[in-house]
Amino acid sequence: MPKAPYIKKLETIEDFDVWEVDGEHIRNKINREFTNFGQHFRFDFIPTKEFWLDKQHGSDEKDYFIDHMLVEWHMMKNGVPYDKALEAADSLEKRERSKSDLMKKLEKKVSSINSDIPKEIYKEKLNKYKSVVEVCIVSGEAVRGLYFVDFTEGGHHFVYDFIPLNEVWIDDDLPPGERGFVILHELHERFLMSNGIDYAHAHRSSSIIEYKCRNNEKLLKEAMDVEIEKNKQILETIV
């Protein structure tokens, strides 16, 4: 039985071992910023010739992520900065996603980013937060294909203008056990950015609070109650 965070070896591509890993364990114990996948030159705790894929809970996007990592890895090994390698890998991933049946279906429904959001985006609404904001579980595959290929975990309007102002989106690929931590992050970040704080500082502050709660889950409810109260101020500006 592989040791954490390894779950199982999926395949070998070129000379890379592709592993399914426990992303929740990685985010809790190793690096909060690990999301759907990663390779060595992005996260140096990953062995050089391994690609790590978080266990998928939504659609099967494995092939898109592997192709993405191949581009990143080879470019960064040759000294290309991460942002440039990411740009190239994103371009390839977008082209690959555009060929899928899902994207062909969605692209018929929307002609621009300002079009109505297709119903296929939404999976579930969490009523627990509806008095303050609509927290929606969304199809991560559809969001990545239609709006922003690097969408992961969650988001809100002040980061992604395609998300309605009164909504917070949570990727359906995120393990259900982590949703509370990510919702906390998004609400904290949403409030700060609604008050003019730039994304970098708002994200850093949100990550600190999220990480504290991941390490002591007993803090989550109190922290969530605080962020819900603060987000009521945003609601007041909408109505």
FENKAVEN-V592032 format. One record per pair of residues at least 24 apart in sequence whose C-alpha atoms are under 10 Angstrom apart, sorted by the first residue. I is the first residue (numbers start at 1). J is the second residue. D is the distance in Angstrom with one decimal. If there is no record, write none. Layout:
BEGIN
I/J/D, I/J/D
END
This chain:
BEGIN
5/29/9.6, 5/30/9.6, 5/52/9.6, 5/54/9.5, 6/52/8.6, 6/53/9.7, 6/54/9.5, 6/55/9.9, 7/53/9.9, 7/54/9.3, 7/55/8.2, 8/55/9.7, 9/50/10.0, 9/51/10.0, 9/52/9.4, 9/53/10.0, 10/51/10.0, 10/52/9.8, 10/53/9.3, 10/62/9.8, 11/51/10.0, 12/50/9.1, 12/51/9.4, 13/50/9.6, 13/51/9.3, 13/66/8.5, 13/67/9.7, 13/70/9.0, 14/49/9.7, 14/70/9.3, 15/49/7.0, 15/50/8.7, 16/47/9.9, 16/48/8.5, 16/49/4.9, 16/50/5.2, 16/51/6.6, 16/70/9.1, 17/47/9.7, 17/48/9.8, 17/49/6.5, 17/50/4.8, 17/51/6.2, 17/52/8.5, 18/49/8.8, 18/50/5.8, 18/51/4.7, 18/52/6.0, 18/53/7.4, 18/62/9.9, 18/66/8.1, 19/50/7.2, 19/51/6.2, 19/52/5.0, 19/53/6.1, 19/54/8.5, 19/55/9.4, 20/51/8.6, 20/52/6.0, 20/53/4.9, 20/54/5.8, 20/55/5.7, 20/56/8.7, 20/62/9.7, 21/51/9.7, 21/52/6.2, 21/53/5.8, 21/54/5.0, 21/55/5.9, 21/56/9.6, 22/52/9.3, 22/53/8.4, 22/54/5.8, 22/55/6.1, 22/56/9.7, 22/175/9.9, 23/52/9.1, 23/53/7.9, 23/54/4.9, 23/55/6.8, 23/56/9.5, 23/174/9.1, 23/175/8.8, 24/54/8.3, 24/55/9.1, 24/174/8.9, 24/175/7.6, 24/177/8.6, 24/178/7.2, 24/214/9.7, 25/54/10.0, 26/54/9.3, 27/178/9.7, 27/211/8.5, 27/214/8.6, 28/178/9.8, 28/210/9.8, 28/211/7.2, 28/212/9.6, 28/213/9.6, 28/214/6.1, 28/215/6.9, 29/211/9.5, 29/214/9.1, 29/215/8.5, 31/211/9.6, 32/207/7.6, 32/208/9.4, 32/210/8.8, 32/211/7.1, 32/214/9.5, 33/207/8.6, 34/152/9.9, 35/151/9.8, 35/152/6.6, 35/153/7.2, 35/173/10.0, 35/174/8.9, 36/61/9.6, 36/62/9.5, 36/65/8.1, 36/150/9.7, 36/151/9.8, 36/152/7.1, 36/153/8.4, 36/173/8.2, 36/174/8.5, 37/62/9.1, 37/65/6.8, 37/66/8.4, 37/68/9.5, 37/69/8.1, 38/65/8.7, 38/66/9.2, 38/68/9.6, 38/69/7.0, 38/72/9.6, 38/73/9.6, 39/66/9.6, 39/68/9.9, 39/69/6.4, 39/70/8.7, 39/72/8.0, 39/73/6.7, 40/69/9.5, 40/72/9.7, 40/73/7.4, 40/76/9.5, 40/77/9.4, 41/69/9.8, 41/72/8.0, 41/73/6.4, 41/74/9.3, 41/75/9.6, 41/76/6.4, 41/77/7.2, 41/79/10.0, 41/81/9.8, 41/82/8.2, 42/69/9.5, 42/72/8.4, 42/73/8.3, 42/76/8.6, 42/82/7.3, 42/86/9.8, 48/73/9.1, 48/77/9.9, 49/73/9.4, 54/173/9.1, 54/174/9.2, 54/175/9.7, 55/173/8.5, 55/174/9.1, 55/175/8.5, 56/172/9.2, 56/173/5.8, 56/174/7.8, 56/175/8.2, 57/171/9.5, 57/172/6.7, 57/173/4.5, 57/174/6.5, 57/175/6.3, 57/176/8.7, 58/138/9.5, 58/139/7.3, 58/140/7.3, 58/141/7.8, 58/171/8.2, 58/172/5.3, 58/173/4.3, 58/174/7.8, 58/175/9.1, 59/139/8.0, 59/140/7.9, 59/141/6.5, 59/142/9.4, 59/172/8.5, 59/173/7.3, 60/141/8.5, 60/173/9.4, 61/97/9.2, 61/140/9.5, 61/141/7.2, 61/173/9.8, 63/93/9.4, 63/96/9.2, 63/97/9.9, 64/89/9.8, 64/90/9.8, 64/92/8.8, 64/93/5.9, 64/94/8.8, 64/95/9.8, 64/96/7.0, 64/97/7.3, 65/89/9.4, 65/90/9.8, 65/93/7.7, 66/93/9.5, 67/92/7.8, 67/93/7.1, 67/96/9.0, 68/92/7.0, 68/93/6.0, 68/94/9.7, 68/96/9.9, 69/93/9.8, 86/150/9.4, 90/148/9.5, 90/149/6.7, 90/150/7.6, 91/149/8.9, 93/144/9.5, 93/145/8.8, 93/149/7.5, 93/150/9.8, 94/144/8.4, 94/145/6.7, 94/146/9.0, 94/148/9.0, 94/149/6.7, 94/150/10.0, 95/145/9.3, 96/145/9.3, 97/141/8.9, 97/142/9.5, 97/144/8.5, 97/145/5.9, 97/146/9.0, 97/149/9.0, 98/145/6.9, 98/146/8.6, 99/145/9.9, 100/145/9.1, 102/141/8.8, 102/142/7.4, 102/145/8.6, 102/146/9.6, 103/141/9.3, 103/142/7.3, 103/143/10.0, 103/144/10.0, 103/145/6.5, 103/146/7.0, 104/146/10.0, 106/142/8.1, 106/145/9.1, 106/146/7.5, 107/145/9.6, 107/146/7.5, 110/146/9.1, 112/146/9.8, 112/147/9.7, 113/146/8.6, 113/147/7.3, 113/161/9.1, 113/162/6.6, 114/161/9.4, 114/162/7.3, 115/162/9.4, 116/162/9.8, 117/146/10.0, 117/162/8.5, 117/163/8.9, 117/164/9.3, 118/142/9.4, 118/146/9.9, 121/146/9.4, 121/169/9.8, 122/169/8.9, 122/170/9.9, 122/171/10.0, 122/172/9.5, 123/170/9.9, 123/171/9.6, 123/172/7.7, 124/170/9.7, 124/172/9.1, 125/167/9.9, 125/168/9.9, 125/169/9.4, 125/170/9.8, 129/168/10.0, 129/183/9.9, 129/228/7.9, 130/166/9.6, 130/167/9.4, 131/228/9.2, 131/232/8.4, 131/235/9.0, 132/166/8.2, 132/167/9.4, 132/228/6.8, 132/229/8.3, 132/230/9.5, 132/231/6.6, 132/232/5.6, 132/233/9.0, 132/234/8.5, 132/235/6.3, 132/236/9.3, 133/165/8.9, 133/166/5.4, 133/167/5.6, 133/168/7.0, 133/187/9.1, 133/228/8.7, 133/231/7.8, 133/232/8.3, 133/234/9.1, 133/235/7.4, 134/164/9.5, 134/165/9.5, 134/166/6.2, 134/167/4.6, 134/168/6.2, 134/169/8.4, 135/166/8.8, 135/167/5.8, 135/168/4.8, 135/169/6.0, 135/170/7.2, 135/183/8.0, 135/187/9.9, 136/167/7.0, 136/168/6.1, 136/169/5.0, 136/170/6.0, 136/171/8.6, 136/172/9.3, 137/168/8.6, 137/169/5.9, 137/170/4.8, 137/171/6.0, 137/172/5.7, 137/173/9.3, 137/174/9.4, 137/179/9.5, 138/168/9.7, 138/169/6.2, 138/170/5.9, 138/171/5.4, 138/172/5.6, 138/173/8.9, 139/169/9.4, 139/170/8.6, 139/171/6.2, 139/172/5.6, 139/173/7.8, 140/169/9.3, 140/170/8.1, 140/171/4.9, 140/172/5.8, 140/173/6.4, 140/174/8.9, 141/171/8.6, 141/172/8.7, 141/173/8.5, 142/171/9.9, 143/169/9.8, 143/171/8.6, 144/171/9.9, 153/178/9.3, 153/179/8.5, 153/182/7.0, 153/183/9.2, 153/186/9.6, 154/179/9.0, 154/182/6.7, 154/183/7.5, 154/185/8.8, 154/186/6.9, 155/182/9.1, 155/183/8.9, 155/185/9.3, 155/186/6.3, 155/187/9.2, 155/189/9.3, 155/190/8.7, 156/186/6.9, 156/187/8.4, 156/189/8.7, 156/190/6.6, 157/190/7.8, 157/193/9.6, 157/194/9.4, 158/189/8.7, 158/190/6.5, 158/191/9.2, 158/192/9.6, 158/193/6.3, 158/194/6.9, 158/196/9.8, 158/198/9.6, 158/199/8.5, 159/186/9.9, 159/189/9.2, 159/190/8.2, 159/193/8.3, 159/198/9.7, 159/199/7.2, 165/190/9.9, 165/234/9.2, 165/235/9.3, 165/238/8.2, 166/234/8.6, 166/235/7.4, 166/238/7.9, 178/214/8.7, 180/210/9.3, 180/213/9.6, 180/214/9.6, 180/217/9.8, 180/220/7.7, 180/221/9.0, 180/224/8.3, 181/206/9.9, 181/207/9.5, 181/209/8.9, 181/210/5.7, 181/211/8.2, 181/212/9.7, 181/213/7.1, 181/214/6.9, 181/217/8.9, 181/220/7.4, 181/221/10.0, 181/223/9.9, 181/224/8.8, 182/206/9.3, 182/207/9.2, 182/210/7.2, 182/214/10.0, 183/210/9.2, 183/224/8.4, 183/227/9.7, 184/209/8.2, 184/210/6.7, 184/213/9.2, 184/220/8.0, 184/221/9.4, 184/223/7.5, 184/224/5.7, 184/225/9.3, 184/226/9.6, 184/227/7.1, 184/228/8.7, 185/209/7.2, 185/210/5.7, 185/211/9.3, 185/224/9.2, 185/227/9.1, 186/210/9.5, 186/227/9.4, 187/224/8.3, 187/226/9.7, 187/227/6.0, 187/228/7.2, 187/230/8.5, 187/231/6.8, 188/223/9.4, 188/224/8.8, 188/226/9.0, 188/227/5.8, 188/228/8.7, 188/230/8.3, 188/231/8.1, 189/227/9.4, 190/227/9.4, 190/230/9.7, 190/231/7.7, 190/234/8.9, 191/227/7.9, 191/228/9.4, 191/230/6.7, 191/231/5.8, 191/232/9.2, 191/233/8.3, 191/234/7.2, 192/230/9.4, 192/231/9.5, 194/231/9.3, 194/233/9.5, 194/234/7.2, 195/234/9.1
END
